[in-house]
Amino acid sequence: MQSDDDVIRLYHEHGESEQYHSEIKTDMDVERFPSGKFDTNELVLELTVLAYNILRVIGQKSLKSSSAPKTKRKVKRRRIRTVISNLILIAGHVKEHARRLILSLGKSNIWMGAVISMCPALGMLRENVLELPVWFV
C-alpha cells in the first residue's frame, strides 16, 4: 500500500505531464492536425516533437545563463511560449560586410546576453554583433 506522500507525489507528477502535453498542443500550435492523411500527420507530429525538444533544451540552458534577466521566484523550467517569445523572436539584422555575414542584435533587448552566451557556435561576438558562419544562411 502506498503512503500519503507517495500519492501526493504521483498526483503532482501527473499535473506536470499535463503541462507538457498542453505546451505541445497550444504553444506548438498542433491542436488540430493539418491533413486527413495519417502519414502527413505523423510527419507533422514528429517534427513538432523534435522542435519541442530543441526549444526545451534552449529554455533549460537559458536558466543556467548568468546573463538571463532575474526573476522574482526561482524558476525550474521555462514554458515553450516564453522561450519562443523571449529567445527566438529577437529582432536582428543580417547583413554582409567584407565577405562575412553579420547578425546585429538590438542593444535594448534584455534577453540578448542570454542568447549570445547560449550560442557560441554561431561565431565570434563583438559588442552586439555575431559573425555568422557561411552555412548559417
MODELLER restraints for C-alpha pairs under 7 A, 6 or more apart:
rsr = mdl.restraints
at = mdl.atoms
rsr.add(forms.Gaussian(group=physical.xy_distance, feature=features.Distance(at['CA:23:A'], at['CA:80:A']), mean=6.60, stdev=0.5))
rsr.add(forms.Gaussian(group=physical.xy_distance, feature=features.Distance(at['CA:24:A'], at['CA:30:A']), mean=6.99, stdev=0.5))
rsr.add(forms.Gaussian(group=physical.xy_distance, feature=features.Distance(at['CA:25:A'], at['CA:31:A']), mean=4.88, stdev=0.5))
rsr.add(forms.Gaussian(group=physical.xy_distance, feature=features.Distance(at['CA:27:A'], at['CA:80:A']), mean=6.34, stdev=0.5))
rsr.add(forms.Gaussian(group=physical.xy_distance, feature=features.Distance(at['CA:27:A'], at['CA:81:A']), mean=5.45, stdev=0.5))
rsr.add(forms.Gaussian(group=physical.xy_distance, feature=features.Distance(at['CA:28:A'], at['CA:48:A']), mean=6.98, stdev=0.5))
rsr.add(forms.Gaussian(group=physical.xy_distance, feature=features.Distance(at['CA:33:A'], at['CA:41:A']), mean=5.98, stdev=0.5))
rsr.add(forms.Gaussian(group=physical.xy_distance, feature=features.Distance(at['CA:34:A'], at['CA:41:A']), mean=6.84, stdev=0.5))
rsr.add(forms.Gaussian(group=physical.xy_distance, feature=features.Distance(at['CA:35:A'], at['CA:41:A']), mean=6.19, stdev=0.5))
rsr.add(forms.Gaussian(group=physical.xy_distance, feature=features.Distance(at['CA:55:A'], at['CA:80:A']), mean=6.50, stdev=0.5))
rsr.add(forms.Gaussian(group=physical.xy_distance, feature=features.Distance(at['CA:55:A'], at['CA:83:A']), mean=6.80, stdev=0.5))
rsr.add(forms.Gaussian(group=physical.xy_distance, feature=features.Distance(at['CA:56:A'], at['CA:80:A']), mean=6.77, stdev=0.5))
rsr.add(forms.Gaussian(group=physical.xy_distance, feature=features.Distance(at['CA:59:A'], at['CA:77:A']), mean=6.91, stdev=0.5))
rsr.add(forms.Gaussian(group=physical.xy_distance, feature=features.Distance(at['CA:59:A'], at['CA:78:A']), mean=5.49, stdev=0.5))
rsr.add(forms.Gaussian(group=physical.xy_distance, feature=features.Distance(at['CA:59:A'], at['CA:83:A']), mean=5.73, stdev=0.5))
rsr.add(forms.Gaussian(group=physical.xy_distance, feature=features.Distance(at['CA:60:A'], at['CA:77:A']), mean=6.22, stdev=0.5))
rsr.add(forms.Gaussian(group=physical.xy_distance, feature=features.Distance(at['CA:60:A'], at['CA:78:A']), mean=7.00, stdev=0.5))
rsr.add(forms.Gaussian(group=physical.xy_distance, feature=features.Distance(at['CA:61:A'], at['CA:118:A']), mean=6.86, stdev=0.5))
rsr.add(forms.Gaussian(group=physical.xy_distance, feature=features.Distance(at['CA:62:A'], at['CA:68:A']), mean=6.48, stdev=0.5))
rsr.add(forms.Gaussian(group=physical.xy_distance, feature=features.Distance(at['CA:62:A'], at['CA:114:A']), mean=6.24, stdev=0.5))
rsr.add(forms.Gaussian(group=physical.xy_distance, feature=features.Distance(at['CA:65:A'], at['CA:114:A']), mean=5.89, stdev=0.5))
rsr.add(forms.Gaussian(group=physical.xy_distance, feature=features.Distance(at['CA:65:A'], at['CA:117:A']), mean=6.93, stdev=0.5))
rsr.add(forms.Gaussian(group=physical.xy_distance, feature=features.Distance(at['CA:67:A'], at['CA:113:A']), mean=5.09, stdev=0.5))
rsr.add(forms.Gaussian(group=physical.xy_distance, feature=features.Distance(at['CA:67:A'], at['CA:114:A']), mean=4.80, stdev=0.5))
rsr.add(forms.Gaussian(group=physical.xy_distance, feature=features.Distance(at['CA:68:A'], at['CA:111:A']), mean=6.01, stdev=0.5))
rsr.add(forms.Gaussian(group=physical.xy_distance, feature=features.Distance(at['CA:68:A'], at['CA:113:A']), mean=6.66, stdev=0.5))
rsr.add(forms.Gaussian(group=physical.xy_distance, feature=features.Distance(at['CA:68:A'], at['CA:114:A']), mean=4.82, stdev=0.5))
rsr.add(forms.Gaussian(group=physical.xy_distance, feature=features.Distance(at['CA:69:A'], at['CA:110:A']), mean=6.56, stdev=0.5))
rsr.add(forms.Gaussian(group=physical.xy_distance, feature=features.Distance(at['CA:69:A'], at['CA:111:A']), mean=6.71, stdev=0.5))
rsr.add(forms.Gaussian(group=physical.xy_distance, feature=features.Distance(at['CA:86:A'], at['CA:111:A']), mean=6.57, stdev=0.5))
rsr.add(forms.Gaussian(group=physical.xy_distance, feature=features.Distance(at['CA:87:A'], at['CA:111:A']), mean=6.61, stdev=0.5))
rsr.add(forms.Gaussian(group=physical.xy_distance, feature=features.Distance(at['CA:87:A'], at['CA:115:A']), mean=6.39, stdev=0.5))
rsr.add(forms.Gaussian(group=physical.xy_distance, feature=features.Distance(at['CA:91:A'], at['CA:105:A']), mean=6.37, stdev=0.5))
rsr.add(forms.Gaussian(group=physical.xy_distance, feature=features.Distance(at['CA:91:A'], at['CA:106:A']), mean=6.48, stdev=0.5))
rsr.add(forms.Gaussian(group=physical.xy_distance, feature=features.Distance(at['CA:92:A'], at['CA:103:A']), mean=6.40, stdev=0.5))
rsr.add(forms.Gaussian(group=physical.xy_distance, feature=features.Distance(at['CA:92:A'], at['CA:104:A']), mean=5.39, stdev=0.5))
rsr.add(forms.Gaussian(group=physical.xy_distance, feature=features.Distance(at['CA:92:A'], at['CA:105:A']), mean=4.49, stdev=0.5))
rsr.add(forms.Gaussian(group=physical.xy_distance, feature=features.Distance(at['CA:92:A'], at['CA:106:A']), mean=6.30, stdev=0.5))
rsr.add(forms.Gaussian(group=physical.xy_distance, feature=features.Distance(at['CA:93:A'], at['CA:103:A']), mean=5.54, stdev=0.5))
rsr.add(forms.Gaussian(group=physical.xy_distance, feature=features.Distance(at['CA:93:A'], at['CA:104:A']), mean=5.14, stdev=0.5))
rsr.add(forms.Gaussian(group=physical.xy_distance, feature=features.Distance(at['CA:93:A'], at['CA:105:A']), mean=6.69, stdev=0.5))
rsr.add(forms.Gaussian(group=physical.xy_distance, feature=features.Distance(at['CA:94:A'], at['CA:101:A']), mean=6.76, stdev=0.5))
rsr.add(forms.Gaussian(group=physical.xy_distance, feature=features.Distance(at['CA:94:A'], at['CA:102:A']), mean=5.53, stdev=0.5))
rsr.add(forms.Gaussian(group=physical.xy_distance, feature=features.Distance(at['CA:94:A'], at['CA:103:A']), mean=4.48, stdev=0.5))
rsr.add(forms.Gaussian(group=physical.xy_distance, feature=features.Distance(at['CA:94:A'], at['CA:104:A']), mean=6.43, stdev=0.5))
rsr.add(forms.Gaussian(group=physical.xy_distance, feature=features.Distance(at['CA:95:A'], at['CA:101:A']), mean=5.71, stdev=0.5))
rsr.add(forms.Gaussian(group=physical.xy_distance, feature=features.Distance(at['CA:95:A'], at['CA:102:A']), mean=5.23, stdev=0.5))
rsr.add(forms.Gaussian(group=physical.xy_distance, feature=features.Distance(at['CA:95:A'], at['CA:103:A']), mean=6.55, stdev=0.5))
rsr.add(forms.Gaussian(group=physical.xy_distance, feature=features.Distance(at['CA:96:A'], at['CA:102:A']), mean=5.98, stdev=0.5))
rsr.add(forms.Gaussian(group=physical.xy_distance, feature=features.Distance(at['CA:101:A'], at['CA:131:A']), mean=5.96, stdev=0.5))
rsr.add(forms.Gaussian(group=physical.xy_distance, feature=features.Distance(at['CA:101:A'], at['CA:132:A']), mean=5.27, stdev=0.5))
rsr.add(forms.Gaussian(group=physical.xy_distance, feature=features.Distance(at['CA:102:A'], at['CA:129:A']), mean=6.63, stdev=0.5))
rsr.add(forms.Gaussian(group=physical.xy_distance, feature=features.Distance(at['CA:102:A'], at['CA:130:A']), mean=5.83, stdev=0.5))
rsr.add(forms.Gaussian(group=physical.xy_distance, feature=features.Distance(at['CA:102:A'], at['CA:131:A']), mean=4.67, stdev=0.5))
rsr.add(forms.Gaussian(group=physical.xy_distance, feature=features.Distance(at['CA:102:A'], at['CA:132:A']), mean=5.76, stdev=0.5))
rsr.add(forms.Gaussian(group=physical.xy_distance, feature=features.Distance(at['CA:103:A'], at['CA:129:A']), mean=5.66, stdev=0.5))
rsr.add(forms.Gaussian(group=physical.xy_distance, feature=features.Distance(at['CA:103:A'], at['CA:130:A']), mean=5.11, stdev=0.5))
rsr.add(forms.Gaussian(group=physical.xy_distance, feature=features.Distance(at['CA:103:A'], at['CA:131:A']), mean=6.28, stdev=0.5))
rsr.add(forms.Gaussian(group=physical.xy_distance, feature=features.Distance(at['CA:103:A'], at['CA:132:A']), mean=6.73, stdev=0.5))
rsr.add(forms.Gaussian(group=physical.xy_distance, feature=features.Distance(at['CA:104:A'], at['CA:128:A']), mean=6.08, stdev=0.5))
rsr.add(forms.Gaussian(group=physical.xy_distance, feature=features.Distance(at['CA:104:A'], at['CA:129:A']), mean=4.56, stdev=0.5))
rsr.add(forms.Gaussian(group=physical.xy_distance, feature=features.Distance(at['CA:104:A'], at['CA:130:A']), mean=6.49, stdev=0.5))
rsr.add(forms.Gaussian(group=physical.xy_distance, feature=features.Distance(at['CA:105:A'], at['CA:128:A']), mean=5.60, stdev=0.5))
rsr.add(forms.Gaussian(group=physical.xy_distance, feature=features.Distance(at['CA:105:A'], at['CA:129:A']), mean=6.24, stdev=0.5))
rsr.add(forms.Gaussian(group=physical.xy_distance, feature=features.Distance(at['CA:107:A'], at['CA:128:A']), mean=6.47, stdev=0.5))
rsr.add(forms.Gaussian(group=physical.xy_distance, feature=features.Distance(at['CA:122:A'], at['CA:132:A']), mean=5.48, stdev=0.5))
rsr.add(forms.Gaussian(group=physical.xy_distance, feature=features.Distance(at['CA:122:A'], at['CA:133:A']), mean=6.51, stdev=0.5))
rsr.add(forms.Gaussian(group=physical.xy_distance, feature=features.Distance(at['CA:123:A'], at['CA:130:A']), mean=5.97, stdev=0.5))
rsr.add(forms.Gaussian(group=physical.xy_distance, feature=features.Distance(at['CA:123:A'], at['CA:131:A']), mean=5.04, stdev=0.5))
rsr.add(forms.Gaussian(group=physical.xy_distance, feature=features.Distance(at['CA:123:A'], at['CA:132:A']), mean=5.37, stdev=0.5))
rsr.add(forms.Gaussian(group=physical.xy_distance, feature=features.Distance(at['CA:123:A'], at['CA:133:A']), mean=6.41, stdev=0.5))
rsr.add(forms.Gaussian(group=physical.xy_distance, feature=features.Distance(at['CA:124:A'], at['CA:130:A']), mean=5.81, stdev=0.5))
rsr.add(forms.Gaussian(group=physical.xy_distance, feature=features.Distance(at['CA:124:A'], at['CA:131:A']), mean=5.45, stdev=0.5))
rsr.add(forms.Gaussian(group=physical.xy_distance, feature=features.Distance(at['CA:125:A'], at['CA:131:A']), mean=6.67, stdev=0.5))
